[in-house]
């Protein structure tokens, strides 16, 4: 997988079966002997060795020039040469084309392997093959994955069964647990008696009283709030195996999964069959997904499912999760998994001083003390966010760990960024004429859904409806809106988001200002996930009714100072939302404004978001009632 690449950086990530020696990187015809600080070897298990090549040298890549790359090792030669279908068309090696101008971008989020929709990364690979062959100037500069690249908390039964085999195949390490019903990850089983049973039999429960508006006081309620936590992963070895099975076809050829697992109940057997059918389609496309990831720089940021559902949603949730030794370990392991497979490649230099020494020490020595110390450091780490010196400048927000906790009620949703993080964001924007902001959750979402979340919060059920949006916390919302309204901020904002499992696009401006900045909220979700099919059309219709043009409810929202106009999917005047798995394809003008906003679907069809006509009075915030 290609990671951070620019004129002075080349970053390559891969996992090998054996430790490698004498590694030499070849960029076009130039051989580069890697120095110790440029090559990070992280042993994940006896037969799993992760390598991160983080080359930082002046002018290592030439803009707009296709660069072939190869990696040679002692005794093996070109280690990528034997991989199946790794190269496009008739090329003999993988390659990249770095462009500092972000004219073409892929973006998306939410890839659930056992969801019934198609994996649109497969379609993106087919699309990229056509682009490289016919219109190489339209090759995307990068792919931005804005959250839920894996689902640690929502794992299919056949996937969990495969994970157990991968742990043994690769010799992944075990760990000791404290405060759990089992003493070690060695005690975890992957048979019919254990699959679909973790929510009630393995995951930790609280020891303090709790109450909501719907239920009386009770103790011993689950800490993890996912509706699909029956197979929630707990050990780091499980998370490592999940990532490898999600991104590579190799291990699927070495595991054996039965169509029927003896010992499951009838309901669980039916669930197993359904999930395995979807996983068969998923794994069939992984060779193409690997090719895609090897030819385009990939950047990522976590959302909740990369760690666990509702991660840090409320301060009360944090107290429960981090106050229990086992739940803290589960969250910490998922964060280590994110560090290894996602975070390190975004901005390697941000981790070299503090995090990499602790990670390397623990991976080589495997002492529980070092494991706990690494987790404690990661839970307080505040450099998960990053920026790219591109044009427009790309600013990727960490909306999960720098939260503005509610001071009035610890059970209320926290703001997605605290005051200091918002001030850091403002400093990144000052002096810029154009910028791309990546926020996992949409900054400007669907008002009706936000109103439902607010109502649930007032009833004490914020966890029930996943009530986290930018407008849920007054302090964070008002501070963020002030940044957009500030007169020294950029002329063009493009906001890329995911999270919600449907797609939409808004054009936004400030009311009563002649020289208003132009803001574009572009949401694409999910890559392999969708909103409940029957529910979203109802929400879309009700949103048009309750927040119509003359509705007084608009005056109750925090966005009343903004004018918001929804783009129409393929020009359809009755629709604003798209509920199909998709990868976003964005084309930008030189001034940072979008020229073309599209969705690429798994069947290779496309949806284009078209701006409303000037004479069309309809906007999502001010629509008259309409019928469908």
Order of alpha helices (4+ residues) and beta strands (2+ residues): beta-beta-beta-beta-beta-beta-beta-beta-beta-alpha-beta-alpha-alpha-alpha-alpha-alpha-beta-alpha-alpha-alpha-alpha-beta-beta-alpha-beta-alpha-alpha-beta-beta-beta-alpha-beta-beta-beta-beta-beta
